């Protein structure tokens, strides 16, 4: 069961990373550099993909840096903690 859950998670992350790379490469980079070759688009797409991987794994590895500790996620929200 755990293998199925991990496979589903990996599939979802892969599709998210691929979509982010494609959107940046085709919608932003291609507008900025209209004469970009296919090789340049591939290199830029892979670079964006590697940056996205690093950022995601940084968030997963160090959640306390971003204020998302396990106790914060499991704790119920108290309305008096937040100003409106």
Buried (B, 14 or more C-beta within 10 A) or exposed (E): EEEEEEEEEEEEEEEEBEEBBBEBBEEEBBEEEEEBEEEBBEEBBEBBBEEBEEEBEEEEEEBEEEEEEEEEEEEEEEEEEEEE
